[in-house]
């Protein structure tokens, strides 16, 4: 036991899946504020196959950063996938085929998202910052028809601690 052990974290793996069809929408490490002792969330997963997200168009009261990076150690610019990501009320679709960061300020409508044509592993990182006013984070569906989406479609969360 060392003097600085409290600063070393070994996060559990979190697996999120959709109950309707068992589709996995996240399977990796996700640090929560209670682990970090700071109001910040960060998730990291390596994708080796296509993934269709479960989120309808929505917005937050906080900043969010999404990253997709190549996972080949000696060729970080190798990016064998397509990220389809929608922005704004009009759902303007963008397709990323190279390492990309997306910076989402509060209240910017975004999603749906899908990752397709995965030919080699890619890294996906999601960071959610604390709201500037100190309130709890929100995820608000944009279209009225999706108002109850998160109540009607709760994710199955499995947590696998490291030994």
C-alpha positions as CSV (number, residue, x, y, z in Angstrom):
1,X,0.0,0.0,0.0
2,X,1.4,3.3,-1.0
3,X,0.8,6.9,0.1
4,X,-1.0,7.8,-3.2
5,X,-3.1,4.7,-3.7
6,X,-6.3,6.7,-3.4
7,X,-5.4,8.3,-6.8
8,X,-5.2,5.0,-8.6
9,X,-8.5,3.7,-10.0
10,X,-9.4,0.4,-11.5
11,X,-12.8,0.9,-13.1
12,X,-15.3,-1.9,-13.7
13,X,-16.4,-2.7,-17.1
14,X,-19.9,-1.4,-17.8
15,X,-22.1,-3.1,-20.4
16,X,-25.2,-1.3,-21.6
17,X,-27.7,-3.1,-23.8
18,X,-31.2,-2.5,-25.1
19,X,-33.8,-4.9,-23.6
20,X,-35.9,-5.1,-26.8
21,X,-33.3,-6.9,-28.9
22,X,-30.2,-7.3,-26.6
23,X,-28.2,-4.9,-28.8
24,X,-25.1,-3.7,-26.9
25,X,-24.6,0.1,-27.1
26,X,-21.7,0.4,-24.7
27,X,-19.2,-2.2,-23.5
28,X,-16.1,-0.7,-21.9
29,X,-14.8,1.4,-19.0
30,X,-16.9,4.2,-17.7
31,X,-15.7,6.4,-14.8
32,X,-18.5,7.9,-12.7
33,X,-18.3,11.1,-10.6
34,X,-18.3,9.0,-7.3
35,X,-15.2,7.2,-8.5
36,X,-13.4,10.3,-9.7
37,X,-14.5,12.4,-6.7
38,X,-15.3,15.1,-9.2
39,X,-18.4,15.9,-11.3
40,X,-17.2,14.5,-14.6
41,X,-17.9,11.3,-16.5
42,X,-15.7,9.6,-19.1
43,X,-16.4,6.4,-21.0
44,X,-14.0,4.4,-23.2
45,X,-14.7,1.4,-25.4
46,X,-13.0,-0.3,-28.3
47,X,-15.4,-1.1,-31.1
48,X,-14.8,-4.1,-33.4
49,X,-18.2,-4.3,-35.1
50,X,-21.0,-2.1,-36.2
51,X,-23.0,-0.3,-33.5
52,X,-26.4,1.4,-33.9
53,X,-27.0,3.8,-31.0
54,X,-30.2,3.8,-29.1
55,X,-30.5,7.6,-28.5
56,X,-33.0,9.7,-30.3
57,X,-32.2,13.3,-31.1
58,X,-31.7,15.0,-27.7
59,X,-29.8,17.8,-25.9
60,X,-28.0,18.3,-22.6
61,X,-27.5,21.1,-20.1
62,X,-23.8,20.4,-20.1
63,X,-20.8,20.2,-22.5
64,X,-20.0,16.8,-24.0
65,X,-17.1,15.7,-26.1
66,X,-17.2,12.6,-28.3
67,X,-14.1,11.1,-29.9
68,X,-13.4,8.3,-32.4
69,X,-9.8,7.3,-32.9
70,X,-7.9,4.6,-34.7
71,X,-6.9,1.7,-32.4
72,X,-3.9,0.3,-34.3
73,X,-0.9,1.2,-32.1
74,X,1.6,1.9,-34.8
75,X,-0.9,3.4,-37.3
76,X,-3.2,5.8,-35.3
77,X,-4.6,7.4,-38.4
78,X,-5.9,4.0,-39.6
79,X,-9.6,4.3,-39.2
80,X,-11.7,1.5,-40.6
81,X,-15.2,2.7,-39.8
82,X,-17.9,5.2,-40.7
83,X,-19.5,7.3,-37.9
84,X,-22.9,8.7,-38.9
85,X,-23.8,11.5,-36.5
86,X,-26.7,14.0,-36.7
87,X,-26.6,17.6,-35.5
88,X,-29.3,20.2,-35.0
89,X,-33.1,20.3,-35.1
90,X,-33.0,19.4,-38.8
91,X,-30.8,16.3,-38.1
92,X,-28.0,17.3,-40.4
93,X,-26.0,14.1,-40.9
94,X,-22.2,14.1,-41.0
95,X,-20.2,11.0,-41.8
96,X,-16.7,10.7,-40.3
97,X,-14.2,8.3,-41.9
98,X,-11.1,9.5,-40.0
99,X,-10.2,10.2,-36.4
100,X,-12.6,12.9,-35.2
101,X,-13.6,14.9,-32.1
102,X,-17.1,16.3,-31.8
103,X,-17.5,19.1,-29.2
104,X,-21.2,19.6,-28.1
105,X,-22.0,22.7,-26.2
106,X,-25.1,22.7,-23.9
107,X,-28.4,22.7,-25.7
108,X,-27.1,21.6,-29.1
109,X,-29.5,18.9,-30.5
110,X,-27.6,15.8,-31.6
111,X,-28.0,12.1,-32.5
112,X,-29.1,9.7,-33.7
113,X,-25.7,8.0,-34.3
114,X,-24.5,4.8,-35.9
115,X,-21.1,3.3,-36.4
116,X,-21.0,1.1,-39.5
117,X,-18.5,-0.7,-41.8
118,X,-16.1,-1.4,-39.0
119,X,-13.1,-3.1,-40.6
120,X,-10.6,-2.6,-37.8
121,X,-10.9,-1.7,-34.1
122,X,-11.6,1.9,-33.3
123,X,-11.7,3.7,-29.9
124,X,-14.7,5.7,-28.8
125,X,-14.4,8.1,-25.9
126,X,-17.3,10.1,-24.4
127,X,-16.7,12.9,-21.8
128,X,-19.6,14.6,-20.0
129,X,-18.7,17.7,-18.0
130,X,-20.6,19.2,-15.0
131,X,-23.3,21.7,-15.9
132,X,-22.0,25.2,-15.3
133,X,-24.9,26.1,-13.0
134,X,-24.1,23.2,-10.6
135,X,-27.4,21.4,-11.4
136,X,-27.7,17.7,-12.3
137,X,-26.9,16.6,-15.9
138,X,-29.9,16.3,-18.2
139,X,-30.6,14.3,-21.4
140,X,-33.8,15.7,-23.0
141,X,-35.4,14.2,-26.1
142,X,-35.9,16.9,-28.7
143,X,-38.9,15.6,-30.6
144,X,-42.2,15.5,-28.6
145,X,-42.8,11.9,-29.8
146,X,-39.6,10.8,-28.0
147,X,-40.6,12.6,-24.7
148,X,-40.9,9.3,-22.8
149,X,-38.1,7.4,-24.6
150,X,-35.8,7.0,-21.6
151,X,-38.6,5.9,-19.4
152,X,-40.0,3.4,-21.9
153,X,-36.6,2.1,-23.0
154,X,-34.4,1.8,-20.0
155,X,-31.0,0.2,-20.7
156,X,-29.9,-3.0,-19.0
157,X,-26.7,-2.1,-17.1
158,X,-24.2,-4.8,-16.2
159,X,-21.1,-4.0,-14.1
160,X,-18.1,-6.3,-14.0
161,X,-15.5,-5.3,-11.4
162,X,-11.9,-6.0,-11.9
163,X,-10.4,-8.6,-9.7
